[in-house]
Amino acid sequence: MNSNLSETATPLAATAPGPTEASAPAPARFDTLPLDAKLLRAIEVQGYAMMTPIQAKAIPVVLAGRDVMGAAQTGTGKTAAFSIPLLQKMLKHENASMSPARHPVRAVVLAPTRELADQVANNVKAYAKQTNLRVAVVFGGMDMKPQTAELKGGVEVLIATPGRLLDHIEAKNCNLSQVEYVVLDEADRMLDIGFLPDLQRILSYLPKQRQTLLFSATFSPEIKKLANSYLQDPVLVEVARPNATASTVEQRFYKVEDDDKRAVIRQIIRDRDIKQCIVFVNSKLGAGRLARAFERDGLKTAALHGDKSQDERLKALAAFKAGEMDLLVATDVAARGIDIAALPAVFNYDIPFNAEDYVHRIGRTGRAGASGLAVSLVTGADARLMGDIEKLLKKKPDVESFALEDSRPRRRERFREDDDRRPSSDTGYTRAAAPVRRAPADPFFDKPYEPDPGAAPSWESKDSTPSIPSGAASSTGLSRFIKPKRKVATLLGGSGTARR
């Protein structure tokens, strides 16, 4: 096997500068790799025997010590493609000592979102369970004290989001001087959400001599520029055209009105007997409102977005994975980092602003070769966004019309003889026209105003002041506590009446 690895690496070094393509070995069994028995047992416990294409291509290259740019659509096993060979290389440092000094950080995995960091950590811990290698994960939204205690106890593999890792570095909770391996997972997403300055700061703390792996489902010119800056003669490991979607996912685009989107989703769930699905929206406020609306429709729903605390997000994900929820309404914070086996469907309630997010959204279904359904609801205002998706996928999406059944229950309304509504023989009550509101039938209110011809105008009354009880008024008719008013001419600023 070692000879095979050297044969794979030799022609790569001889090519021109820049990313070079690796050879394409056919998918094979994990036990054909030069892996330790403890790792093989852990892989077997997870139920894996055959490698996916990205694993079959990347693992030998990583074991050979080369820097890697890995491109594959989401859900194809990228996490195992970098974690298994790194664990194998770190077994030479394995020890059972309780001293934190014997367990320095040797591998750093950076992920853009908390959910993805947590998912990667769970996978790495499962692969390292049979070993003495320690794995920890740190991300924002959680108390730093437990994370600090775990870091100071010593860890070999540290999975982190960039912001929280910088917090721990500045607090001197971890020492990265002995790091040998760095993984940038979903690097394009980290650039999209503005993590480039944080990445540059973190990489400046790391030793220059290291092995760097960059994995992503999509590549862009910015990603290639980042790779040229921080990777040394990287090998391009690619199992699908960049930004391609999984062939096992059935993609449907329906032309609908904004007000009908929720009804369309309900109808598709009912017609296809979908047990669980994720509904993606573009805004945090929209996610909360839509989740409450689906709850009113009788579907057990949870919302997942950036305004939720990390504890709430983890609980919502755990409940969804346990099958306690029917729907998960999420923003793109969840498009990367949710790994749910056999998720039957995802819905794009809103077309994503970033076309590459479309690939990651629908990548939540059809994972690891399973079939899945991805439904996108398109309105007239989505023409530009659909054009971006067309450019990314290099094919024009087929936007269909949707026959929505009018299943909204009608309220049984009362009617009167003078209303323009009548009971129907087959449906009970139907509305032919809007009811006409009628004024109360009272003759007194229907009569026009008729002034009393014998009554004098109030302004001509000699005494318009209200009557005052006897004994409480003076001779002028006013209360003894009120001073008499004197008349002032209108030309002098008066009103012709009395003035105090």
C-alpha positions as CSV (number, residue, x, y, z in Angstrom):
1,M,0.0,0.0,0.0
2,N,2.8,2.4,0.7
3,S,4.2,1.9,-2.7
4,N,0.8,2.7,-4.2
5,L,0.7,5.9,-2.2
6,S,4.0,7.0,-3.5
7,E,3.0,6.2,-7.0
8,T,-0.1,8.4,-6.5
9,A,2.0,11.3,-5.2
10,T,4.8,11.2,-7.7
11,P,3.1,12.4,-10.8
12,L,1.3,15.1,-8.8
13,A,4.6,16.7,-7.7
14,A,5.8,16.7,-11.3
15,T,2.9,18.8,-12.6
16,A,2.7,22.5,-12.9
17,P,2.3,24.7,-9.8
18,G,-1.2,25.0,-8.4
19,P,-3.9,22.4,-7.5
20,T,-3.2,19.1,-9.3
21,E,-5.8,16.4,-9.8
22,A,-5.5,13.0,-8.0
23,S,-6.0,9.7,-9.8
24,A,-9.4,8.2,-9.5
25,P,-9.2,4.9,-7.6
26,A,-12.4,2.9,-7.5
27,P,-14.4,2.8,-4.2
28,A,-13.1,0.0,-2.0
29,R,-13.4,-1.4,1.5
30,F,-12.0,0.4,4.5
31,D,-10.0,-2.7,5.5
32,T,-8.0,-2.3,2.3
33,L,-6.4,0.8,3.7
34,P,-3.3,0.8,6.0
35,L,-5.4,1.8,9.1
36,D,-4.9,0.7,12.7
37,A,-7.2,-2.1,14.0
38,K,-8.8,0.3,16.5
39,L,-9.9,2.7,13.8
40,L,-11.2,-0.2,11.7
41,R,-13.3,-1.5,14.6
42,A,-14.7,2.0,15.2
43,I,-15.6,2.3,11.5
44,E,-17.3,-1.1,11.6
45,V,-19.3,-0.1,14.7
46,Q,-20.6,2.9,12.7
47,G,-21.8,0.4,10.1
48,Y,-19.5,1.4,7.3
49,A,-17.7,-1.1,5.1
50,M,-17.3,0.5,1.7
51,M,-15.7,3.9,1.1
52,T,-17.5,6.7,-0.8
53,P,-15.7,8.1,-3.9
54,I,-14.4,11.1,-2.0
55,Q,-13.1,8.9,0.8
56,A,-11.5,6.5,-1.6
57,K,-9.7,9.4,-3.3
58,A,-8.8,11.6,-0.4
59,I,-7.8,9.2,2.4
60,P,-4.7,7.8,0.6
61,V,-3.6,11.3,-0.4
62,V,-3.9,12.6,3.2
63,L,-2.1,9.5,4.5
64,A,0.7,10.4,2.1
65,G,1.1,13.8,3.8
66,R,-0.1,16.0,0.9
67,D,-2.2,19.1,1.2
68,V,-5.7,18.6,-0.2
69,M,-8.4,20.6,-1.8
70,G,-11.5,18.3,-1.6
71,A,-14.5,19.1,-3.7
72,A,-17.7,16.9,-3.4
73,Q,-21.3,17.6,-3.0
74,T,-22.6,17.6,0.6
75,G,-23.6,14.3,2.1
76,T,-20.9,12.2,0.4
77,G,-18.7,11.6,3.5
78,K,-16.2,14.5,3.5
79,T,-15.9,14.4,7.3
80,A,-14.6,10.8,7.3
81,A,-12.4,11.6,4.3
82,F,-10.3,13.9,6.5
83,S,-10.8,12.7,10.1
84,I,-10.0,9.0,9.6
85,P,-6.5,9.6,8.0
86,L,-5.7,12.3,10.5
87,L,-6.5,10.1,13.4
88,Q,-4.3,7.4,11.9
89,K,-1.4,9.8,11.6
90,M,-1.9,11.0,15.2
91,L,-1.9,7.5,16.7
92,K,1.9,7.8,17.0
93,H,1.3,10.4,19.7
94,E,-1.4,8.3,21.5
95,N,-0.8,7.8,25.2
96,A,-2.8,7.1,28.4
97,S,-1.2,9.8,30.5
98,M,-3.4,12.0,32.6
99,S,-1.1,14.9,32.2
100,P,-2.5,17.7,30.0
101,A,1.1,18.3,28.7
102,R,1.0,14.9,27.1
103,H,-2.1,15.8,25.1
104,P,-1.4,19.0,23.2
105,V,-3.6,20.2,20.3
106,R,-2.2,18.5,17.2
107,A,-5.2,18.9,14.8
108,V,-7.5,21.9,14.3
109,V,-10.8,21.6,12.4
110,L,-12.5,24.9,11.6
111,A,-16.2,24.9,10.7
112,P,-18.4,27.9,9.8
113,T,-21.4,27.1,11.9
114,R,-22.1,25.7,15.4
115,E,-24.2,22.9,14.0
116,L,-21.6,21.8,11.6
117,A,-18.9,21.9,14.3
118,D,-21.0,19.8,16.6
119,Q,-21.7,17.3,13.8
120,V,-18.1,17.0,12.9
121,A,-17.1,16.6,16.5
122,N,-19.6,13.7,17.0
123,N,-18.2,11.9,14.0
124,V,-14.6,12.3,15.0
125,K,-15.4,11.2,18.6
126,A,-17.0,8.1,17.2
127,Y,-14.0,7.2,15.0
128,A,-11.6,7.9,17.9
129,K,-13.6,6.0,20.5
130,Q,-11.3,3.0,20.5
131,T,-8.2,5.1,21.0
132,N,-6.7,7.3,23.7
133,L,-6.9,10.4,21.5
134,R,-9.0,13.2,23.0
135,V,-11.5,15.2,21.0
136,A,-13.1,18.5,22.0
137,V,-15.4,21.0,20.3
138,V,-15.8,24.8,21.1
139,F,-18.3,27.2,19.5
140,G,-20.1,30.4,20.5
141,G,-23.4,30.7,22.3
142,M,-22.3,28.5,25.1
143,D,-20.5,29.2,28.4
144,M,-16.8,29.3,28.0
145,K,-16.0,27.8,31.5
146,P,-16.7,24.1,30.6
147,Q,-14.9,24.6,27.3
148,T,-11.9,26.1,29.1
149,A,-11.8,23.2,31.6
150,E,-11.8,20.7,28.8
151,L,-9.1,22.5,26.8
152,K,-6.8,22.8,29.8
153,G,-7.2,19.1,30.5
154,G,-5.6,18.4,27.1
155,V,-7.0,17.5,23.7
156,E,-5.4,16.3,20.5
157,V,-8.2,17.1,18.1
158,L,-9.9,20.5,18.4
159,I,-13.0,21.3,16.3
160,A,-14.1,24.9,16.5
161,T,-15.8,27.9,14.9
162,P,-13.4,30.7,14.2
163,G,-14.8,33.3,16.5
164,R,-14.9,31.1,19.6
165,L,-11.4,29.7,18.9
166,L,-10.0,33.2,18.8
167,D,-11.7,33.9,22.2
168,H,-9.9,30.9,23.7
169,I,-6.6,31.9,22.0
170,E,-6.8,35.4,23.4
171,A,-7.7,34.0,26.9
172,K,-4.6,31.7,26.6
173,N,-6.8,28.6,27.1
174,C,-5.1,26.6,24.4
175,N,-1.7,26.4,22.9
176,L,-1.5,25.8,19.1
177,S,2.3,25.7,18.8
178,Q,2.3,21.9,18.2
179,V,-0.5,21.8,15.6
180,E,0.5,19.5,12.7
181,Y,-2.8,19.3,10.8
182,V,-5.4,22.0,9.9
183,V,-8.8,21.3,8.2
184,L,-10.9,24.1,6.7
185,D,-14.3,22.5,6.4
186,E,-16.9,24.3,4.2
187,A,-14.4,27.0,3.5
188,D,-16.6,28.8,1.0
189,R,-19.3,29.3,3.6
190,M,-16.7,30.7,6.0
191,L,-15.8,33.3,3.4
192,D,-19.5,34.0,2.6
193,I,-20.2,35.0,6.3
194,G,-17.1,37.1,6.7
195,F,-14.7,34.8,8.5
196,L,-11.7,35.5,6.3
197,P,-10.0,37.9,8.8
198,D,-10.6,35.4,11.6
199,L,-9.1,32.6,9.5
200,Q,-6.1,34.7,8.7
201,R,-5.5,35.5,12.4
202,I,-5.9,31.8,13.4
203,L,-3.5,30.6,10.7
204,S,-1.0,33.1,11.8
205,Y,-0.8,31.4,15.3
206,L,-0.1,28.0,13.7
207,P,3.3,26.5,12.8
208,K,4.4,27.1,9.2
209,Q,5.2,23.4,8.8
210,R,1.8,21.7,8.8
211,Q,-0.5,19.7,6.6
212,T,-3.5,21.7,5.5
213,L,-6.8,20.2,4.1
214,L,-9.5,22.3,2.6
215,F,-12.9,20.6,2.0
216,S,-16.0,22.2,0.5
217,A,-19.0,21.2,-1.6
218,T,-18.5,24.3,-3.8
219,F,-15.5,26.0,-5.2
220,S,-15.1,29.7,-6.2
221,P,-12.2,31.9,-7.3
222,E,-12.0,33.2,-3.7
223,I,-11.6,29.7,-2.4
224,K,-8.8,29.0,-4.9
225,K,-7.1,32.2,-3.9
226,L,-7.3,31.1,-0.2
227,A,-5.9,27.7,-1.1
228,N,-3.0,29.2,-3.0
229,S,-2.1,31.4,0.0
230,Y,-2.2,28.7,2.7
231,L,-1.8,25.3,1.0
232,Q,1.5,24.0,-0.4
233,D,1.2,22.3,-3.8
234,P,-2.3,21.0,-3.0
235,V,-3.9,17.9,-4.6
236,L,-7.3,18.6,-6.1
237,V,-9.6,15.7,-5.1
238,E,-12.8,16.0,-7.0
239,V,-15.6,13.4,-7.4
240,A,-18.2,15.6,-9.1
241,R,-18.4,18.7,-11.1
242,P,-18.0,21.7,-8.7
243,N,-21.4,23.0,-7.4
244,A,-23.1,19.9,-8.7
245,T,-26.1,18.4,-6.9
246,A,-26.5,14.8,-5.9
247,S,-28.1,12.7,-8.7
248,T,-30.3,10.9,-6.1
249,V,-32.2,14.1,-5.3
250,E,-35.4,14.7,-7.2
251,Q,-35.5,18.5,-7.8
252,R,-38.9,20.1,-8.5
253,F,-39.6,23.8,-9.0
254,Y,-43.2,25.0,-8.7
255,K,-44.6,28.4,-9.7
256,V,-46.8,29.6,-6.8
257,E,-48.1,32.7,-5.2
258,D,-46.7,33.9,-1.9
259,D,-50.0,33.3,-0.1
260,D,-50.2,29.7,-1.3
261,K,-46.7,28.5,-0.3
262,R,-47.8,27.0,3.0
263,A,-50.8,25.2,1.5
264,V,-48.6,23.8,-1.3
265,I,-46.1,22.4,1.2
266,R,-49.0,20.8,3.3
267,Q,-50.5,19.3,0.1
268,I,-47.1,17.8,-1.0
269,I,-46.5,16.4,2.5
270,R,-49.9,14.8,2.5
271,D,-49.8,13.5,-1.1
272,R,-46.3,12.0,-0.8
273,D,-46.8,10.8,2.8
274,I,-43.6,12.7,4.0
275,K,-42.9,12.0,7.6
276,Q,-40.2,14.6,8.2
277,C,-38.8,17.5,6.2
278,I,-36.9,20.8,6.5
279,V,-38.3,24.0,5.2
280,F,-35.7,26.7,4.4
281,V,-36.4,30.4,4.5
282,N,-34.3,33.5,4.1
283,S,-35.0,35.4,7.3
284,K,-35.0,34.7,11.0
285,L,-38.3,36.6,11.5
286,G,-39.9,34.6,8.6
287,A,-38.7,31.3,10.2
288,G,-40.4,32.0,13.5
289,R,-43.6,33.1,11.9
290,L,-43.8,30.2,9.5
291,A,-43.1,27.7,12.3
292,R,-46.0,29.1,14.3
293,A,-48.2,28.9,11.3
294,F,-47.4,25.2,10.7
295,E,-48.0,24.6,14.4
296,R,-51.5,26.0,13.9
297,D,-52.0,23.6,11.0
298,G,-51.4,20.7,13.4
299,L,-47.8,19.9,12.4
300,K,-45.2,19.6,15.2
301,T,-42.7,22.2,14.1
302,A,-39.5,23.8,15.5
303,A,-37.6,26.9,14.2
304,L,-33.9,27.0,13.8
305,H,-32.2,30.4,13.2
306,G,-29.5,32.7,14.5
307,D,-31.6,34.5,17.1
308,K,-32.1,31.2,18.9
309,S,-29.7,30.5,21.8
310,Q,-27.3,27.6,21.2
311,D,-29.1,25.5,23.8
312,E,-32.4,26.0,22.0
313,R,-30.8,25.2,18.6
314,L,-29.3,22.0,20.0
315,K,-32.6,20.9,21.6
316,A,-34.5,21.6,18.4
317,L,-32.0,19.5,16.3
318,A,-32.1,16.7,18.9
319,A,-35.9,16.6,18.9
320,F,-36.0,16.6,15.1
321,K,-33.4,13.8,14.8
322,A,-35.3,11.8,17.4
323,G,-38.4,12.0,15.2
324,E,-40.3,14.1,17.7
325,M,-40.9,16.9,15.1
326,D,-42.6,16.8,11.7
327,L,-41.0,20.0,10.3
328,L,-37.9,22.0,11.0
329,V,-38.2,25.6,9.7
330,A,-34.6,26.8,9.3
331,T,-32.5,29.6,7.8
332,D,-29.2,28.9,6.0
333,V,-27.5,28.6,9.4
334,A,-28.8,25.0,9.3
335,A,-28.1,24.3,5.6
336,R,-24.7,23.0,6.5
337,G,-24.3,20.9,9.6
338,I,-27.5,18.9,9.7
339,D,-26.8,15.3,9.1
340,I,-30.1,13.3,9.4
341,A,-30.1,9.8,8.0
342,A,-32.8,9.2,5.2
343,L,-34.3,12.7,5.4
344,P,-37.1,12.3,2.8
345,A,-37.5,15.9,1.7
346,V,-36.5,19.6,1.9
347,F,-38.5,22.6,0.8
348,N,-37.2,26.0,-0.3
349,Y,-40.0,28.2,0.9
350,D,-37.8,31.1,-0.2
351,I,-35.3,30.9,-3.1
352,P,-31.8,31.5,-1.5
353,F,-30.1,34.8,-2.1
354,N,-26.8,32.9,-2.7
355,A,-27.1,30.3,-5.4
356,E,-24.5,28.1,-3.8
357,D,-26.7,27.8,-0.7
358,Y,-29.2,26.0,-3.0
359,V,-26.7,23.2,-3.3
360,H,-26.2,22.9,0.4
361,R,-29.9,23.2,1.2
362,I,-31.0,20.3,-1.0
363,G,-27.9,18.4,0.2
364,R,-29.7,17.7,3.5
365,T,-31.7,15.0,1.6
366,G,-30.5,12.2,-0.6
367,R,-27.4,11.7,1.6
368,A,-25.0,8.7,1.2
369,G,-26.8,7.4,-1.9
370,A,-30.3,7.6,-0.5
371,S,-33.1,9.1,-2.6
372,G,-34.7,12.4,-1.6
373,L,-37.0,15.2,-2.8
374,A,-36.1,18.9,-3.0
375,V,-39.0,21.3,-3.8
376,S,-38.5,25.0,-4.5
377,L,-41.4,27.4,-4.5
378,V,-40.9,30.1,-7.1
379,T,-42.7,33.4,-7.3
380,G,-42.6,36.2,-9.9
381,A,-40.1,38.1,-7.8
382,D,-37.5,35.3,-7.9
383,A,-36.4,35.7,-11.6
384,R,-32.9,37.0,-10.8
385,L,-32.3,34.4,-8.1
386,M,-33.5,31.6,-10.4
387,G,-31.1,32.9,-13.1
388,D,-28.2,32.6,-10.6
389,I,-29.2,29.0,-9.9
390,E,-29.3,28.3,-13.6
391,K,-25.8,29.7,-14.1
392,L,-24.5,27.6,-11.1
393,L,-26.1,24.3,-12.3
394,K,-25.4,25.1,-16.0
395,K,-29.0,24.0,-16.9
396,K,-32.3,25.7,-16.9
397,P,-34.6,24.5,-14.1
398,D,-38.0,23.3,-15.3
399,V,-40.5,25.5,-13.4
400,E,-44.0,23.8,-13.3
401,S,-47.4,25.0,-12.3
402,F,-48.9,23.5,-9.2
403,A,-52.6,22.4,-9.0
404,L,-53.5,23.5,-5.5
405,E,-56.5,21.9,-4.0
406,D,-58.8,24.3,-2.1
407,S,-58.9,22.4,1.1
408,R,-59.3,25.4,3.4
409,P,-62.4,24.8,5.6
410,R,-65.2,27.3,5.2
411,R,-66.9,28.6,8.2
412,R,-70.6,27.9,8.6
413,E,-72.2,31.4,8.7
414,R,-75.6,32.5,9.8
415,F,-77.8,34.3,7.3
416,R,-81.0,36.3,7.3
417,E,-83.8,36.5,4.9
418,D,-82.5,39.9,3.5
419,D,-78.9,38.6,3.0
420,D,-77.6,37.7,-0.4
421,R,-76.6,34.3,0.9
422,R,-78.6,31.1,0.6
423,P,-78.0,27.5,1.9
424,S,-76.7,25.1,-0.8
425,S,-78.1,21.6,-1.1
426,D,-74.7,20.0,-1.3
427,T,-72.3,22.1,0.7
428,G,-74.5,23.6,3.4
429,Y,-73.8,27.3,3.3
430,T,-72.0,29.1,0.4
431,R,-71.4,32.8,-0.1
432,A,-72.9,34.2,-3.3
433,A,-72.0,37.8,-2.4
434,A,-70.8,39.9,0.5
435,P,-73.6,40.5,3.0
436,V,-75.1,44.0,3.2
437,R,-75.0,45.7,6.6
438,R,-78.4,47.3,7.4
439,A,-79.1,50.0,9.9
440,P,-81.4,49.3,12.8
441,A,-85.0,49.7,11.9
442,D,-86.1,52.5,14.3
443,P,-88.5,55.2,13.0
444,F,-87.1,57.8,15.4
445,F,-83.6,57.6,13.9
446,D,-84.9,57.4,10.4
447,K,-86.7,60.9,10.7
448,P,-84.7,63.9,9.5
449,Y,-83.8,66.7,11.9
450,E,-86.7,69.2,12.5
451,P,-85.9,72.4,14.6
452,D,-88.4,73.7,17.0
453,P,-89.7,77.0,15.5
454,G,-90.8,78.4,18.9
455,A,-87.4,77.9,20.7
456,A,-85.1,80.9,20.9
457,P,-81.4,80.4,19.9
458,S,-79.2,79.6,22.9
459,W,-76.9,82.5,22.2
460,E,-79.9,84.9,22.6
461,S,-80.8,83.5,26.0
462,K,-80.6,86.1,28.8
463,D,-79.1,83.6,31.2
464,S,-77.4,80.6,29.6
465,T,-75.7,79.6,32.8
466,P,-77.0,76.4,34.5
467,S,-79.4,76.7,37.3
468,I,-77.7,77.0,40.7
469,P,-79.4,75.7,43.9
470,S,-80.8,78.4,46.1
471,G,-78.6,79.7,48.8
472,A,-75.5,78.9,46.8
473,A,-75.7,81.7,44.2
474,S,-75.4,85.5,44.3
475,S,-77.8,88.0,42.8
476,T,-76.2,87.8,39.4
477,G,-77.0,84.1,39.2
478,L,-73.3,83.1,39.6
479,S,-71.7,81.2,42.5
480,R,-70.3,83.4,45.2
481,F,-66.9,81.9,44.5
482,I,-66.8,83.1,40.9
483,K,-65.9,86.7,40.2
484,P,-68.2,88.7,38.0
485,K,-67.2,89.2,34.4
486,R,-67.0,92.5,32.7
487,K,-67.9,93.1,29.1
488,V,-65.1,94.0,26.6
489,A,-65.8,95.4,23.2
490,T,-64.9,93.2,20.3
491,L,-62.7,95.9,18.8
492,L,-60.6,95.9,21.9
493,G,-60.0,92.1,21.7
494,G,-63.1,90.9,23.4
495,S,-65.8,88.7,22.1
496,G,-68.6,91.0,22.9
497,T,-69.5,89.0,26.0
498,A,-68.1,88.9,29.5
499,R,-64.4,88.6,30.3
500,R,-62.8,87.9,33.6
